[in-house]
Amino acid sequence: MDGDTEVLTHNFMKPPVVVDTFSFHQVISATQHGDVGLVEAALKQGLSPSTTDDDGCSLLHWAAINNRIEVVKLLISYNADTNHIGGVLASTPLHWAARTGLTAMCAILVKGGAVCNIRDVQGYTPMHLAILGNHVPLVAYFLLKFDYAKDISDNSGMTPAMLCAKQSYTMFPLRLIVRAGADLSLKEHFSGNTALHLAASERNKSATM
């Protein structure tokens, strides 16, 4: 999702918030569409960058998923919480950006303090979402920025190497993770399988080579 492509919006907003000129609905819409001027004006008039909609999604969530880089930079400059958890999946803005493979956006969020070890209600971290979406550049970025990313597990004990072995039929993502020093002896919680066991059970020959 890049540039001015499809805009993801939210239809259920809180009533107007303490801003004289703009309603919160207008600010959310401006955030989603990349109207930096309107968002900045609202912030200068007193709107908190941490204000959320009815689902607990912050302005940073909506700017991140719509790839509004300048809006995200602005919100971070106003001390927006880059690790705020919101939405039905209890996700951070980094989760939202990682799910759609927005590497540049993820880099800005990380620079602003976002971490990669928060799990959503499905048990996934942004690293897991990057692998599930086959966003290889983002996988490489997380490995570079977070040493723990190579072995981070979801709620069932699935590590990045295990996900690659089970889901990916190309060697490249797994090779990146192995080169980063992943522990291939780790076992998932339910059946005690390692990455190699999962690759064999899924007949993922590229992962066993």
mmCIF file of the C-alpha atoms, coordinates in Angstrom:
data_MODEL
# 
_entry.id   MODEL 
# 
loop_
_atom_site.group_PDB 
_atom_site.id 
_atom_site.type_symbol 
_atom_site.label_atom_id 
_atom_site.label_alt_id 
_atom_site.label_comp_id 
_atom_site.label_asym_id 
_atom_site.label_entity_id 
_atom_site.label_seq_id 
_atom_site.pdbx_PDB_ins_code 
_atom_site.Cartn_x 
_atom_site.Cartn_y 
_atom_site.Cartn_z 
_atom_site.occupancy 
_atom_site.B_iso_or_equiv 
_atom_site.pdbx_formal_charge 
_atom_site.auth_seq_id 
_atom_site.auth_comp_id 
_atom_site.auth_asym_id 
_atom_site.auth_atom_id 
_atom_site.pdbx_PDB_model_num 
ATOM 1   C CA . MET A 1 1   ? 0.000   0.000   0.000  1.00 0.00 ? 1   MET A CA 1 
ATOM 2   C CA . ASP A 1 2   ? 1.983   3.028   -1.256 1.00 0.00 ? 2   ASP A CA 1 
ATOM 3   C CA . GLY A 1 3   ? 1.355   6.671   -2.026 1.00 0.00 ? 3   GLY A CA 1 
ATOM 4   C CA . ASP A 1 4   ? -2.211  7.610   -2.764 1.00 0.00 ? 4   ASP A CA 1 
ATOM 5   C CA . THR A 1 5   ? -3.576  4.116   -3.212 1.00 0.00 ? 5   THR A CA 1 
ATOM 6   C CA . GLU A 1 6   ? -6.593  2.793   -1.357 1.00 0.00 ? 6   GLU A CA 1 
ATOM 7   C CA . VAL A 1 7   ? -7.202  4.615   1.903  1.00 0.00 ? 7   VAL A CA 1 
ATOM 8   C CA . LEU A 1 8   ? -8.282  2.527   4.889  1.00 0.00 ? 8   LEU A CA 1 
ATOM 9   C CA . THR A 1 9   ? -10.741 4.455   7.002  1.00 0.00 ? 9   THR A CA 1 
ATOM 10  C CA . HIS A 1 10  ? -12.869 4.085   10.099 1.00 0.00 ? 10  HIS A CA 1 
ATOM 11  C CA . ASN A 1 11  ? -16.539 5.024   10.180 1.00 0.00 ? 11  ASN A CA 1 
ATOM 12  C CA . PHE A 1 12  ? -17.148 5.042   13.917 1.00 0.00 ? 12  PHE A CA 1 
ATOM 13  C CA . MET A 1 13  ? -15.503 8.024   15.518 1.00 0.00 ? 13  MET A CA 1 
ATOM 14  C CA . LYS A 1 14  ? -15.757 9.590   18.928 1.00 0.00 ? 14  LYS A CA 1 
ATOM 15  C CA . PRO A 1 15  ? -17.597 12.909  19.203 1.00 0.00 ? 15  PRO A CA 1 
ATOM 16  C CA . PRO A 1 16  ? -15.616 16.059  18.369 1.00 0.00 ? 16  PRO A CA 1 
ATOM 17  C CA . VAL A 1 17  ? -12.669 16.571  20.679 1.00 0.00 ? 17  VAL A CA 1 
ATOM 18  C CA . VAL A 1 18  ? -11.810 19.858  22.414 1.00 0.00 ? 18  VAL A CA 1 
ATOM 19  C CA . VAL A 1 19  ? -10.456 21.421  19.222 1.00 0.00 ? 19  VAL A CA 1 
ATOM 20  C CA . ASP A 1 20  ? -12.067 24.708  18.270 1.00 0.00 ? 20  ASP A CA 1 
ATOM 21  C CA . THR A 1 21  ? -11.771 24.457  14.499 1.00 0.00 ? 21  THR A CA 1 
ATOM 22  C CA . PHE A 1 22  ? -11.631 20.749  13.693 1.00 0.00 ? 22  PHE A CA 1 
ATOM 23  C CA . SER A 1 23  ? -13.673 17.772  14.818 1.00 0.00 ? 23  SER A CA 1 
ATOM 24  C CA . PHE A 1 24  ? -11.901 14.527  15.620 1.00 0.00 ? 24  PHE A CA 1 
ATOM 25  C CA . HIS A 1 25  ? -13.592 12.975  12.588 1.00 0.00 ? 25  HIS A CA 1 
ATOM 26  C CA . GLN A 1 26  ? -11.911 15.578  10.385 1.00 0.00 ? 26  GLN A CA 1 
ATOM 27  C CA . VAL A 1 27  ? -8.530  14.947  11.980 1.00 0.00 ? 27  VAL A CA 1 
ATOM 28  C CA . ILE A 1 28  ? -8.819  11.175  11.535 1.00 0.00 ? 28  ILE A CA 1 
ATOM 29  C CA . SER A 1 29  ? -9.761  11.686  7.886  1.00 0.00 ? 29  SER A CA 1 
ATOM 30  C CA . ALA A 1 30  ? -6.846  14.080  7.401  1.00 0.00 ? 30  ALA A CA 1 
ATOM 31  C CA . THR A 1 31  ? -4.526  11.532  8.983  1.00 0.00 ? 31  THR A CA 1 
ATOM 32  C CA . GLN A 1 32  ? -5.760  8.796   6.668  1.00 0.00 ? 32  GLN A CA 1 
ATOM 33  C CA . HIS A 1 33  ? -5.416  10.975  3.570  1.00 0.00 ? 33  HIS A CA 1 
ATOM 34  C CA . GLY A 1 34  ? -2.085  12.586  4.458  1.00 0.00 ? 34  GLY A CA 1 
ATOM 35  C CA . ASP A 1 35  ? -3.257  16.154  5.109  1.00 0.00 ? 35  ASP A CA 1 
ATOM 36  C CA . VAL A 1 36  ? -0.270  17.200  7.213  1.00 0.00 ? 36  VAL A CA 1 
ATOM 37  C CA . GLY A 1 37  ? -1.399  20.824  7.475  1.00 0.00 ? 37  GLY A CA 1 
ATOM 38  C CA . LEU A 1 38  ? -4.755  20.025  9.025  1.00 0.00 ? 38  LEU A CA 1 
ATOM 39  C CA . VAL A 1 39  ? -3.302  17.472  11.432 1.00 0.00 ? 39  VAL A CA 1 
ATOM 40  C CA . GLU A 1 40  ? -0.608  19.916  12.547 1.00 0.00 ? 40  GLU A CA 1 
ATOM 41  C CA . ALA A 1 41  ? -3.152  22.698  13.028 1.00 0.00 ? 41  ALA A CA 1 
ATOM 42  C CA . ALA A 1 42  ? -5.278  20.438  15.226 1.00 0.00 ? 42  ALA A CA 1 
ATOM 43  C CA . LEU A 1 43  ? -2.260  19.426  17.301 1.00 0.00 ? 43  LEU A CA 1 
ATOM 44  C CA . LYS A 1 44  ? -1.257  23.061  17.763 1.00 0.00 ? 44  LYS A CA 1 
ATOM 45  C CA . GLN A 1 45  ? -4.782  23.811  18.974 1.00 0.00 ? 45  GLN A CA 1 
ATOM 46  C CA . GLY A 1 46  ? -4.460  21.207  21.700 1.00 0.00 ? 46  GLY A CA 1 
ATOM 47  C CA . LEU A 1 47  ? -5.491  17.844  20.275 1.00 0.00 ? 47  LEU A CA 1 
ATOM 48  C CA . SER A 1 48  ? -3.522  15.107  21.994 1.00 0.00 ? 48  SER A CA 1 
ATOM 49  C CA . PRO A 1 49  ? -1.529  12.927  19.568 1.00 0.00 ? 49  PRO A CA 1 
ATOM 50  C CA . SER A 1 50  ? -2.621  9.982   21.731 1.00 0.00 ? 50  SER A CA 1 
ATOM 51  C CA . THR A 1 51  ? -6.350  10.522  21.119 1.00 0.00 ? 51  THR A CA 1 
ATOM 52  C CA . THR A 1 52  ? -8.057  7.325   19.939 1.00 0.00 ? 52  THR A CA 1 
ATOM 53  C CA . ASP A 1 53  ? -11.223 6.295   18.131 1.00 0.00 ? 53  ASP A CA 1 
ATOM 54  C CA . ASP A 1 54  ? -13.876 3.961   19.535 1.00 0.00 ? 54  ASP A CA 1 
ATOM 55  C CA . ASP A 1 55  ? -11.722 0.891   18.841 1.00 0.00 ? 55  ASP A CA 1 
ATOM 56  C CA . GLY A 1 56  ? -8.720  2.364   20.601 1.00 0.00 ? 56  GLY A CA 1 
ATOM 57  C CA . CYS A 1 57  ? -6.876  3.069   17.349 1.00 0.00 ? 57  CYS A CA 1 
ATOM 58  C CA . SER A 1 58  ? -4.665  6.137   17.498 1.00 0.00 ? 58  SER A CA 1 
ATOM 59  C CA . LEU A 1 59  ? -3.885  8.702   14.832 1.00 0.00 ? 59  LEU A CA 1 
ATOM 60  C CA . LEU A 1 60  ? -0.552  6.938   14.444 1.00 0.00 ? 60  LEU A CA 1 
ATOM 61  C CA . HIS A 1 61  ? -2.318  3.662   13.602 1.00 0.00 ? 61  HIS A CA 1 
ATOM 62  C CA . TRP A 1 62  ? -4.273  5.292   10.772 1.00 0.00 ? 62  TRP A CA 1 
ATOM 63  C CA . ALA A 1 63  ? -1.294  7.199   9.429  1.00 0.00 ? 63  ALA A CA 1 
ATOM 64  C CA . ALA A 1 64  ? 0.853   4.054   9.502  1.00 0.00 ? 64  ALA A CA 1 
ATOM 65  C CA . ILE A 1 65  ? -1.520  1.723   7.682  1.00 0.00 ? 65  ILE A CA 1 
ATOM 66  C CA . ASN A 1 66  ? -2.156  4.347   4.991  1.00 0.00 ? 66  ASN A CA 1 
ATOM 67  C CA . ASN A 1 67  ? 1.596   4.939   4.562  1.00 0.00 ? 67  ASN A CA 1 
ATOM 68  C CA . ARG A 1 68  ? 1.387   8.638   5.447  1.00 0.00 ? 68  ARG A CA 1 
ATOM 69  C CA . ILE A 1 69  ? 5.046   9.078   6.284  1.00 0.00 ? 69  ILE A CA 1 
ATOM 70  C CA . GLU A 1 70  ? 4.991   12.845  6.856  1.00 0.00 ? 70  GLU A CA 1 
ATOM 71  C CA . VAL A 1 71  ? 1.977   12.567  9.152  1.00 0.00 ? 71  VAL A CA 1 
ATOM 72  C CA . VAL A 1 72  ? 3.721   9.854   11.158 1.00 0.00 ? 72  VAL A CA 1 
ATOM 73  C CA . LYS A 1 73  ? 6.841   12.013  11.493 1.00 0.00 ? 73  LYS A CA 1 
ATOM 74  C CA . LEU A 1 74  ? 4.676   14.897  12.679 1.00 0.00 ? 74  LEU A CA 1 
ATOM 75  C CA . LEU A 1 75  ? 2.832   12.791  15.257 1.00 0.00 ? 75  LEU A CA 1 
ATOM 76  C CA . ILE A 1 76  ? 6.087   11.370  16.589 1.00 0.00 ? 76  ILE A CA 1 
ATOM 77  C CA . SER A 1 77  ? 7.466   14.908  16.930 1.00 0.00 ? 77  SER A CA 1 
ATOM 78  C CA . TYR A 1 78  ? 4.460   15.573  19.190 1.00 0.00 ? 78  TYR A CA 1 
ATOM 79  C CA . ASN A 1 79  ? 5.402   12.508  21.270 1.00 0.00 ? 79  ASN A CA 1 
ATOM 80  C CA . ALA A 1 80  ? 2.763   10.124  19.948 1.00 0.00 ? 80  ALA A CA 1 
ATOM 81  C CA . ASP A 1 81  ? 3.117   6.666   21.516 1.00 0.00 ? 81  ASP A CA 1 
ATOM 82  C CA . THR A 1 82  ? 4.628   4.437   18.826 1.00 0.00 ? 82  THR A CA 1 
ATOM 83  C CA . ASN A 1 83  ? 3.765   1.348   20.878 1.00 0.00 ? 83  ASN A CA 1 
ATOM 84  C CA . HIS A 1 84  ? 0.123   2.179   21.574 1.00 0.00 ? 84  HIS A CA 1 
ATOM 85  C CA . ILE A 1 85  ? -2.050  -0.943  21.432 1.00 0.00 ? 85  ILE A CA 1 
ATOM 86  C CA . GLY A 1 86  ? -5.459  -0.590  19.795 1.00 0.00 ? 86  GLY A CA 1 
ATOM 87  C CA . GLY A 1 87  ? -8.027  -2.082  17.451 1.00 0.00 ? 87  GLY A CA 1 
ATOM 88  C CA . VAL A 1 88  ? -9.837  -5.415  17.553 1.00 0.00 ? 88  VAL A CA 1 
ATOM 89  C CA . LEU A 1 89  ? -6.541  -7.282  17.181 1.00 0.00 ? 89  LEU A CA 1 
ATOM 90  C CA . ALA A 1 90  ? -4.853  -5.260  19.942 1.00 0.00 ? 90  ALA A CA 1 
ATOM 91  C CA . SER A 1 91  ? -2.072  -4.208  17.592 1.00 0.00 ? 91  SER A CA 1 
ATOM 92  C CA . THR A 1 92  ? 0.528   -1.456  17.540 1.00 0.00 ? 92  THR A CA 1 
ATOM 93  C CA . PRO A 1 93  ? 1.090   0.886   14.577 1.00 0.00 ? 93  PRO A CA 1 
ATOM 94  C CA . LEU A 1 94  ? 4.136   -1.272  13.763 1.00 0.00 ? 94  LEU A CA 1 
ATOM 95  C CA . HIS A 1 95  ? 1.872   -4.327  13.475 1.00 0.00 ? 95  HIS A CA 1 
ATOM 96  C CA . TRP A 1 96  ? -0.343  -2.425  11.037 1.00 0.00 ? 96  TRP A CA 1 
ATOM 97  C CA . ALA A 1 97  ? 2.567   -1.325  8.877  1.00 0.00 ? 97  ALA A CA 1 
ATOM 98  C CA . ALA A 1 98  ? 4.245   -4.746  8.993  1.00 0.00 ? 98  ALA A CA 1 
ATOM 99  C CA . ARG A 1 99  ? 1.086   -6.574  7.945  1.00 0.00 ? 99  ARG A CA 1 
ATOM 100 C CA . THR A 1 100 ? 1.113   -4.699  4.638  1.00 0.00 ? 100 THR A CA 1 
ATOM 101 C CA . GLY A 1 101 ? 4.889   -4.735  4.185  1.00 0.00 ? 101 GLY A CA 1 
ATOM 102 C CA . LEU A 1 102 ? 5.552   -1.007  4.519  1.00 0.00 ? 102 LEU A CA 1 
ATOM 103 C CA . THR A 1 103 ? 9.284   -1.176  5.204  1.00 0.00 ? 103 THR A CA 1 
ATOM 104 C CA . ALA A 1 104 ? 9.988   2.574   5.100  1.00 0.00 ? 104 ALA A CA 1 
ATOM 105 C CA . MET A 1 105 ? 7.065   3.230   7.425  1.00 0.00 ? 105 MET A CA 1 
ATOM 106 C CA . CYS A 1 106 ? 8.277   0.560   9.834  1.00 0.00 ? 106 CYS A CA 1 
ATOM 107 C CA . ALA A 1 107 ? 11.732  2.150   9.839  1.00 0.00 ? 107 ALA A CA 1 
ATOM 108 C CA . ILE A 1 108 ? 10.284  5.520   10.838 1.00 0.00 ? 108 ILE A CA 1 
ATOM 109 C CA . LEU A 1 109 ? 8.210   3.961   13.612 1.00 0.00 ? 109 LEU A CA 1 
ATOM 110 C CA . VAL A 1 110 ? 11.237  2.060   14.927 1.00 0.00 ? 110 VAL A CA 1 
ATOM 111 C CA . LYS A 1 111 ? 13.313  5.242   14.869 1.00 0.00 ? 111 LYS A CA 1 
ATOM 112 C CA . GLY A 1 112 ? 10.515  6.814   16.914 1.00 0.00 ? 112 GLY A CA 1 
ATOM 113 C CA . GLY A 1 113 ? 10.721  4.087   19.544 1.00 0.00 ? 113 GLY A CA 1 
ATOM 114 C CA . ALA A 1 114 ? 8.533   1.249   18.230 1.00 0.00 ? 114 ALA A CA 1 
ATOM 115 C CA . VAL A 1 115 ? 9.540   -2.245  19.349 1.00 0.00 ? 115 VAL A CA 1 
ATOM 116 C CA . CYS A 1 116 ? 9.081   -5.588  17.613 1.00 0.00 ? 116 CYS A CA 1 
ATOM 117 C CA . ASN A 1 117 ? 8.316   -7.838  20.580 1.00 0.00 ? 117 ASN A CA 1 
ATOM 118 C CA . ILE A 1 118 ? 4.685   -6.930  21.302 1.00 0.00 ? 118 ILE A CA 1 
ATOM 119 C CA . ARG A 1 119 ? 2.166   -9.679  20.500 1.00 0.00 ? 119 ARG A CA 1 
ATOM 120 C CA . ASP A 1 120 ? -1.340  -8.964  19.202 1.00 0.00 ? 120 ASP A CA 1 
ATOM 121 C CA . VAL A 1 121 ? -4.409  -11.018 20.185 1.00 0.00 ? 121 VAL A CA 1 
ATOM 122 C CA . GLN A 1 122 ? -3.442  -13.641 17.603 1.00 0.00 ? 122 GLN A CA 1 
ATOM 123 C CA . GLY A 1 123 ? -0.079  -13.948 19.300 1.00 0.00 ? 123 GLY A CA 1 
ATOM 124 C CA . TYR A 1 124 ? 1.854   -12.409 16.422 1.00 0.00 ? 124 TYR A CA 1 
ATOM 125 C CA . THR A 1 125 ? 4.641   -9.855  16.611 1.00 0.00 ? 125 THR A CA 1 
ATOM 126 C CA . PRO A 1 126 ? 5.395   -7.536  13.672 1.00 0.00 ? 126 PRO A CA 1 
ATOM 127 C CA . MET A 1 127 ? 8.185   -9.982  12.712 1.00 0.00 ? 127 MET A CA 1 
ATOM 128 C CA . HIS A 1 128 ? 5.696   -12.839 12.397 1.00 0.00 ? 128 HIS A CA 1 
ATOM 129 C CA . LEU A 1 129 ? 3.401   -10.690 10.265 1.00 0.00 ? 129 LEU A CA 1 
ATOM 130 C CA . ALA A 1 130 ? 6.283   -9.766  7.969  1.00 0.00 ? 130 ALA A CA 1 
ATOM 131 C CA . ILE A 1 131 ? 7.040   -13.459 7.426  1.00 0.00 ? 131 ILE A CA 1 
ATOM 132 C CA . LEU A 1 132 ? 3.405   -14.460 6.941  1.00 0.00 ? 132 LEU A CA 1 
ATOM 133 C CA . GLY A 1 133 ? 3.064   -11.708 4.334  1.00 0.00 ? 133 GLY A CA 1 
ATOM 134 C CA . ASN A 1 134 ? 6.313   -12.763 2.630  1.00 0.00 ? 134 ASN A CA 1 
ATOM 135 C CA . HIS A 1 135 ? 7.679   -9.242  3.064  1.00 0.00 ? 135 HIS A CA 1 
ATOM 136 C CA . VAL A 1 136 ? 11.338  -10.226 2.745  1.00 0.00 ? 136 VAL A CA 1 
ATOM 137 C CA . PRO A 1 137 ? 12.877  -6.712  2.883  1.00 0.00 ? 137 PRO A CA 1 
ATOM 138 C CA . LEU A 1 138 ? 10.973  -6.075  6.101  1.00 0.00 ? 138 LEU A CA 1 
ATOM 139 C CA . VAL A 1 139 ? 12.119  -9.396  7.570  1.00 0.00 ? 139 VAL A CA 1 
ATOM 140 C CA . ALA A 1 140 ? 15.700  -8.366  6.796  1.00 0.00 ? 140 ALA A CA 1 
ATOM 141 C CA . TYR A 1 141 ? 15.126  -4.955  8.392  1.00 0.00 ? 141 TYR A CA 1 
ATOM 142 C CA . PHE A 1 142 ? 13.745  -6.392  11.630 1.00 0.00 ? 142 PHE A CA 1 
ATOM 143 C CA . LEU A 1 143 ? 16.664  -8.832  11.844 1.00 0.00 ? 143 LEU A CA 1 
ATOM 144 C CA . LEU A 1 144 ? 19.054  -5.908  11.453 1.00 0.00 ? 144 LEU A CA 1 
ATOM 145 C CA . LYS A 1 145 ? 17.400  -3.678  14.059 1.00 0.00 ? 145 LYS A CA 1 
ATOM 146 C CA . PHE A 1 146 ? 16.322  -6.189  16.710 1.00 0.00 ? 146 PHE A CA 1 
ATOM 147 C CA . ASP A 1 147 ? 18.651  -8.996  17.756 1.00 0.00 ? 147 ASP A CA 1 
ATOM 148 C CA . TYR A 1 148 ? 15.767  -10.791 19.468 1.00 0.00 ? 148 TYR A CA 1 
ATOM 149 C CA . ALA A 1 149 ? 13.735  -10.893 16.242 1.00 0.00 ? 149 ALA A CA 1 
ATOM 150 C CA . LYS A 1 150 ? 15.523  -13.996 14.946 1.00 0.00 ? 150 LYS A CA 1 
ATOM 151 C CA . ASP A 1 151 ? 14.108  -16.224 17.704 1.00 0.00 ? 151 ASP A CA 1 
ATOM 152 C CA . ILE A 1 152 ? 11.025  -14.351 18.894 1.00 0.00 ? 152 ILE A CA 1 
ATOM 153 C CA . SER A 1 153 ? 8.048   -16.656 19.383 1.00 0.00 ? 153 SER A CA 1 
ATOM 154 C CA . ASP A 1 154 ? 4.309   -16.241 19.051 1.00 0.00 ? 154 ASP A CA 1 
ATOM 155 C CA . ASN A 1 155 ? 1.885   -17.539 21.682 1.00 0.00 ? 155 ASN A CA 1 
ATOM 156 C CA . SER A 1 156 ? 2.309   -21.118 20.438 1.00 0.00 ? 156 SER A CA 1 
ATOM 157 C CA . GLY A 1 157 ? 6.088   -20.976 20.476 1.00 0.00 ? 157 GLY A CA 1 
ATOM 158 C CA . MET A 1 158 ? 6.449   -20.559 16.720 1.00 0.00 ? 158 MET A CA 1 
ATOM 159 C CA . THR A 1 159 ? 9.679   -18.764 15.856 1.00 0.00 ? 159 THR A CA 1 
ATOM 160 C CA . PRO A 1 160 ? 10.444  -16.964 12.573 1.00 0.00 ? 160 PRO A CA 1 
ATOM 161 C CA . ALA A 1 161 ? 12.415  -20.009 11.373 1.00 0.00 ? 161 ALA A CA 1 
ATOM 162 C CA . MET A 1 162 ? 9.471   -22.288 12.132 1.00 0.00 ? 162 MET A CA 1 
ATOM 163 C CA . LEU A 1 163 ? 7.052   -20.041 10.268 1.00 0.00 ? 163 LEU A CA 1 
ATOM 164 C CA . CYS A 1 164 ? 9.348   -19.981 7.251  1.00 0.00 ? 164 CYS A CA 1 
ATOM 165 C CA . ALA A 1 165 ? 9.726   -23.751 7.350  1.00 0.00 ? 165 ALA A CA 1 
ATOM 166 C CA . LYS A 1 166 ? 5.978   -24.227 7.524  1.00 0.00 ? 166 LYS A CA 1 
ATOM 167 C CA . GLN A 1 167 ? 4.751   -21.430 5.256  1.00 0.00 ? 167 GLN A CA 1 
ATOM 168 C CA . SER A 1 168 ? 7.500   -20.484 2.822  1.00 0.00 ? 168 SER A CA 1 
ATOM 169 C CA . TYR A 1 169 ? 8.573   -22.511 -0.177 1.00 0.00 ? 169 TYR A CA 1 
ATOM 170 C CA . THR A 1 170 ? 11.487  -20.244 -0.999 1.00 0.00 ? 170 THR A CA 1 
ATOM 171 C CA . MET A 1 171 ? 14.831  -20.404 0.758  1.00 0.00 ? 171 MET A CA 1 
ATOM 172 C CA . PHE A 1 172 ? 15.571  -16.703 1.034  1.00 0.00 ? 172 PHE A CA 1 
ATOM 173 C CA . PRO A 1 173 ? 13.614  -15.647 4.164  1.00 0.00 ? 173 PRO A CA 1 
ATOM 174 C CA . LEU A 1 174 ? 14.787  -18.699 6.090  1.00 0.00 ? 174 LEU A CA 1 
ATOM 175 C CA . ARG A 1 175 ? 18.365  -18.231 4.923  1.00 0.00 ? 175 ARG A CA 1 
ATOM 176 C CA . LEU A 1 176 ? 18.307  -14.659 6.263  1.00 0.00 ? 176 LEU A CA 1 
ATOM 177 C CA . ILE A 1 177 ? 17.059  -15.861 9.630  1.00 0.00 ? 177 ILE A CA 1 
ATOM 178 C CA . VAL A 1 178 ? 19.609  -18.678 9.857  1.00 0.00 ? 178 VAL A CA 1 
ATOM 179 C CA . ARG A 1 179 ? 22.449  -16.322 8.943  1.00 0.00 ? 179 ARG A CA 1 
ATOM 180 C CA . ALA A 1 180 ? 21.257  -13.988 11.702 1.00 0.00 ? 180 ALA A CA 1 
ATOM 181 C CA . GLY A 1 181 ? 21.997  -16.798 14.159 1.00 0.00 ? 181 GLY A CA 1 
ATOM 182 C CA . ALA A 1 182 ? 18.552  -18.274 14.793 1.00 0.00 ? 182 ALA A CA 1 
ATOM 183 C CA . ASP A 1 183 ? 18.404  -21.200 17.210 1.00 0.00 ? 183 ASP A CA 1 
ATOM 184 C CA . LEU A 1 184 ? 17.042  -24.064 15.096 1.00 0.00 ? 184 LEU A CA 1 
ATOM 185 C CA . SER A 1 185 ? 16.780  -26.371 18.102 1.00 0.00 ? 185 SER A CA 1 
ATOM 186 C CA . LEU A 1 186 ? 13.869  -24.414 19.594 1.00 0.00 ? 186 LEU A CA 1 
ATOM 187 C CA . LYS A 1 187 ? 10.547  -26.279 19.781 1.00 0.00 ? 187 LYS A CA 1 
ATOM 188 C CA . GLU A 1 188 ? 6.978   -25.036 19.433 1.00 0.00 ? 188 GLU A CA 1 
ATOM 189 C CA . HIS A 1 189 ? 4.677   -25.646 22.384 1.00 0.00 ? 189 HIS A CA 1 
ATOM 190 C CA . PHE A 1 190 ? 1.987   -27.985 21.048 1.00 0.00 ? 190 PHE A CA 1 
ATOM 191 C CA . SER A 1 191 ? 3.898   -30.876 19.471 1.00 0.00 ? 191 SER A CA 1 
ATOM 192 C CA . GLY A 1 192 ? 7.495   -30.073 20.299 1.00 0.00 ? 192 GLY A CA 1 
ATOM 193 C CA . ASN A 1 193 ? 8.446   -29.630 16.654 1.00 0.00 ? 193 ASN A CA 1 
ATOM 194 C CA . THR A 1 194 ? 11.581  -27.805 15.565 1.00 0.00 ? 194 THR A CA 1 
ATOM 195 C CA . ALA A 1 195 ? 11.849  -25.840 12.317 1.00 0.00 ? 195 ALA A CA 1 
ATOM 196 C CA . LEU A 1 196 ? 13.302  -28.925 10.602 1.00 0.00 ? 196 LEU A CA 1 
ATOM 197 C CA . HIS A 1 197 ? 10.425  -31.106 11.804 1.00 0.00 ? 197 HIS A CA 1 
ATOM 198 C CA . LEU A 1 198 ? 7.916   -28.605 10.434 1.00 0.00 ? 198 LEU A CA 1 
ATOM 199 C CA . ALA A 1 199 ? 9.722   -28.356 7.100  1.00 0.00 ? 199 ALA A CA 1 
ATOM 200 C CA . ALA A 1 200 ? 9.665   -32.143 6.758  1.00 0.00 ? 200 ALA A CA 1 
ATOM 201 C CA . SER A 1 201 ? 5.999   -32.445 7.727  1.00 0.00 ? 201 SER A CA 1 
ATOM 202 C CA . GLU A 1 202 ? 5.042   -29.741 5.221  1.00 0.00 ? 202 GLU A CA 1 
ATOM 203 C CA . ARG A 1 203 ? 7.331   -31.258 2.570  1.00 0.00 ? 203 ARG A CA 1 
ATOM 204 C CA . ASN A 1 204 ? 9.116   -27.940 2.304  1.00 0.00 ? 204 ASN A CA 1 
ATOM 205 C CA . LYS A 1 205 ? 12.237  -29.308 0.627  1.00 0.00 ? 205 LYS A CA 1 
ATOM 206 C CA . SER A 1 206 ? 13.865  -25.906 0.165  1.00 0.00 ? 206 SER A CA 1 
ATOM 207 C CA . ALA A 1 207 ? 13.896  -25.393 3.932  1.00 0.00 ? 207 ALA A CA 1 
ATOM 208 C CA . THR A 1 208 ? 15.635  -28.715 4.599  1.00 0.00 ? 208 THR A CA 1 
ATOM 209 C CA . MET A 1 209 ? 18.483  -28.152 2.141  1.00 0.00 ? 209 MET A CA 1 
# 
